[in-house]
Amino acid sequence: MPIWQRNVGEYYWYKKLEHLDALYIQINRVLGSNSGDFLKFVESLPKPSESEMARLIIDFRTNRGGDASILQPLLHSIIRYWNYLEPGKIFVLISNYTFSAAVHLAAELESNTHAIFVGSPTAAPPNHYADVKRIALPNSGIEVEISSLYWQKSDPRDLRYAIYPDIEVEISGSDFIQNKDPVLDSVSNINPDSAKLNRDNFSVFNWFRESQKKQ
């Protein structure tokens, strides 16, 4: 099986990918059995000097979200240990299944680093309502779930419907049957100096880049 399908039952895990010279992190859910679990996971991640890996790949393709409040340690760790303003160091894999808190972290990485996004558009925009609460309708008593908080993880003028990939790569039915992962495989062929991937000098305006102009 391709690597992104091997451990979908685990909330988060990592592996060194020698052929891509990368530390690969997959985050399937933004959850923990207790409040310290995610922090312990982040602290266990090999630093670039320890792993001898030049790249960092973060895979959100199977992530439907969870508790966004636990995410900050990973963002801080990436900013501290990786060359986050150097194009071609950090790659974020996204899909139309990436949702809620996973989009929150993707938006934070977009605003604060020069990460290159690969895959398909996310299932939610960087600014969106989340934090689902269950309520009972007053007359019928039917229970429904409703998003309760507005999260603004990008500029207030950012009206995108999704975070769009800088490098759009689709997985076909044939790829799936043959256990191929063209999204991950494409990382090795990406030229970080491509004009399409150019960033402004100020990271907060990264959402202005050419690959995000879909409206």
C-alpha positions as CSV (number, residue, x, y, z in Angstrom):
1,M,0.0,0.0,0.0
2,P,1.2,3.6,-0.6
3,I,2.5,5.2,2.5
4,W,-0.4,7.6,3.0
5,Q,-2.8,4.6,3.4
6,R,-0.8,2.4,5.7
7,N,-1.5,4.0,9.1
8,V,-4.8,5.8,8.6
9,G,-6.0,4.5,12.0
10,E,-3.2,6.4,13.8
11,Y,-3.8,10.0,14.7
12,Y,-0.2,11.0,13.7
13,W,3.0,9.3,12.9
14,Y,6.3,9.9,11.0
15,K,8.9,8.1,8.9
16,K,12.1,9.0,7.2
17,L,11.9,8.8,3.4
18,E,15.4,8.3,2.2
19,H,14.5,8.4,-1.5
20,L,13.0,11.9,-1.1
21,D,15.5,13.1,1.5
22,A,12.6,14.0,3.7
23,L,11.0,13.5,7.1
24,Y,7.4,12.5,6.3
25,I,4.7,13.3,8.9
26,Q,1.1,12.2,8.5
27,I,-1.6,13.7,10.6
28,N,-4.8,11.8,10.2
29,R,-6.8,13.5,13.0
30,V,-6.1,16.5,15.2
31,L,-6.9,14.7,18.4
32,G,-5.2,13.2,21.4
33,S,-6.4,10.8,24.2
34,N,-5.2,13.5,26.6
35,S,-4.1,17.1,26.2
36,G,-0.4,16.2,26.2
37,D,-0.3,13.5,23.5
38,F,0.2,15.8,20.5
39,L,2.9,17.8,22.3
40,K,4.7,14.5,23.1
41,F,4.5,13.6,19.5
42,V,5.9,16.9,18.3
43,E,8.8,16.6,20.8
44,S,9.6,13.1,19.5
45,L,10.0,14.3,15.9
46,P,13.6,14.2,14.7
47,K,15.2,17.5,14.1
48,P,16.8,18.2,10.7
49,S,20.3,17.8,12.2
50,E,19.3,14.4,13.8
51,S,17.4,13.0,10.8
52,E,19.8,14.3,8.2
53,M,16.8,14.9,6.0
54,A,16.7,18.2,4.0
55,R,12.9,18.3,3.5
56,L,9.8,18.1,5.6
57,I,6.6,16.6,4.2
58,I,3.3,17.0,6.1
59,D,0.4,14.9,4.8
60,F,-3.1,16.1,5.6
61,R,-4.9,14.2,2.9
62,T,-6.9,12.0,5.2
63,N,-7.5,14.5,7.9
64,R,-11.1,15.7,8.7
65,G,-10.0,17.8,11.6
66,G,-10.4,17.7,15.4
67,D,-9.2,20.0,18.1
68,A,-7.4,23.0,16.6
69,S,-6.3,24.2,20.0
70,I,-3.5,21.5,20.2
71,L,-1.8,22.5,17.0
72,Q,0.5,25.3,18.1
73,P,3.5,23.2,19.2
74,L,3.9,21.7,15.7
75,L,3.9,25.1,14.0
76,H,6.4,26.5,16.5
77,S,8.6,23.4,16.0
78,I,8.6,23.8,12.3
79,I,9.5,27.5,12.5
80,R,12.2,26.8,15.0
81,Y,14.0,23.9,13.4
82,W,13.3,24.0,9.6
83,N,14.4,26.6,7.1
84,Y,10.8,27.7,6.8
85,L,11.4,30.7,4.5
86,E,13.4,28.7,2.0
87,P,11.3,27.4,-0.9
88,G,11.6,23.6,-1.3
89,K,12.1,22.8,2.3
90,I,8.5,22.2,3.5
91,F,5.8,20.5,1.5
92,V,2.1,20.2,2.6
93,L,0.0,17.5,0.9
94,I,-3.7,18.3,0.8
95,S,-6.9,16.9,-0.7
96,N,-10.6,17.6,-1.0
97,Y,-10.9,15.5,2.2
98,T,-8.7,17.9,4.2
99,F,-11.1,19.7,6.5
100,S,-11.7,21.8,9.7
101,A,-8.7,21.9,12.1
102,A,-6.5,20.4,9.4
103,V,-7.2,23.4,7.2
104,H,-6.4,25.6,10.2
105,L,-2.9,24.2,10.4
106,A,-2.5,24.3,6.7
107,A,-3.5,28.0,6.7
108,E,-1.0,28.7,9.5
109,L,1.8,27.0,7.5
110,E,0.8,29.0,4.4
111,S,0.9,32.3,6.3
112,N,4.1,31.7,8.3
113,T,6.3,29.6,6.0
114,H,7.1,29.2,2.3
115,A,5.6,25.7,2.2
116,I,4.7,24.3,-1.2
117,F,1.2,22.8,-1.3
118,V,0.7,19.7,-3.4
119,G,-2.5,17.7,-4.3
120,S,-6.1,18.9,-4.5
121,P,-8.0,21.9,-3.0
122,T,-8.9,21.6,0.6
123,A,-12.6,20.9,1.7
124,A,-12.8,24.3,3.5
125,P,-11.4,27.8,3.2
126,P,-8.7,29.1,5.5
127,N,-11.2,31.3,7.2
128,H,-14.3,29.3,8.2
129,Y,-16.7,28.2,10.9
130,A,-15.8,25.1,12.9
131,D,-16.0,23.7,16.5
132,V,-19.1,21.6,16.0
133,K,-21.7,21.5,18.8
134,R,-24.7,19.2,19.0
135,I,-28.0,20.8,19.8
136,A,-31.7,19.6,19.9
137,L,-34.2,21.5,17.8
138,P,-36.8,23.1,20.0
139,N,-39.9,21.7,18.4
140,S,-38.9,18.3,17.0
141,G,-36.2,17.5,19.5
142,I,-34.1,16.2,16.6
143,E,-30.4,16.6,17.4
144,V,-28.2,18.3,14.8
145,E,-24.6,19.4,14.6
146,I,-23.7,23.0,14.0
147,S,-20.4,24.9,13.7
148,S,-20.1,27.3,16.6
149,L,-16.9,29.4,16.2
150,Y,-15.5,31.4,13.3
151,W,-11.8,30.8,12.9
152,Q,-9.8,33.3,10.9
153,K,-6.4,31.8,10.1
154,S,-5.7,34.0,7.1
155,D,-6.0,37.6,6.2
156,P,-9.6,39.0,6.7
157,R,-9.6,39.9,3.0
158,D,-8.9,36.3,2.0
159,L,-12.1,35.2,0.4
160,R,-10.8,31.9,-1.1
161,Y,-13.1,28.9,-1.0
162,A,-10.2,26.6,-0.3
163,I,-6.4,26.5,-0.1
164,Y,-5.4,25.5,-3.6
165,P,-2.4,23.4,-4.3
166,D,0.7,25.1,-5.9
167,I,1.2,21.8,-7.7
168,E,-2.1,20.2,-8.6
169,V,-1.9,16.4,-8.7
170,E,-4.9,14.0,-8.9
171,I,-4.9,10.4,-7.9
172,S,-6.8,8.4,-10.6
173,G,-8.7,5.2,-10.1
174,S,-5.9,3.4,-11.9
175,D,-3.4,4.9,-9.4
176,F,-5.5,3.7,-6.5
177,I,-5.8,0.2,-7.8
178,Q,-2.1,0.0,-8.6
179,N,-1.1,1.4,-5.1
180,K,0.5,4.4,-6.7
181,D,0.8,7.8,-5.0
182,P,1.6,10.4,-7.7
183,V,1.1,13.2,-5.1
184,L,4.0,12.2,-2.9
185,D,6.0,11.1,-5.9
186,S,5.7,14.5,-7.5
187,V,7.7,16.1,-4.6
188,S,10.9,14.9,-6.0
189,N,10.2,16.7,-9.4
190,I,9.2,20.1,-8.0
191,N,11.5,23.0,-8.9
192,P,11.2,25.4,-5.9
193,D,12.6,28.2,-8.0
194,S,9.6,28.0,-10.4
195,A,8.0,31.4,-11.0
196,K,4.6,29.8,-10.0
197,L,5.9,29.2,-6.5
198,N,7.3,32.7,-5.9
199,R,6.4,34.2,-2.5
200,D,6.2,37.8,-1.4
201,N,8.8,39.1,1.0
202,F,6.2,39.1,3.8
203,S,4.8,35.6,4.5
204,V,1.4,36.9,5.6
205,F,0.7,37.7,1.9
206,N,1.5,34.3,0.7
207,W,-2.2,33.8,-0.3
208,F,-1.7,36.3,-3.0
209,R,0.6,34.0,-5.0
210,E,-0.4,33.0,-8.6
211,S,-1.4,29.4,-7.7
212,Q,-4.2,30.8,-5.4
213,K,-5.9,33.1,-7.9
214,K,-8.9,30.8,-8.6
215,Q,-11.8,33.2,-8.3
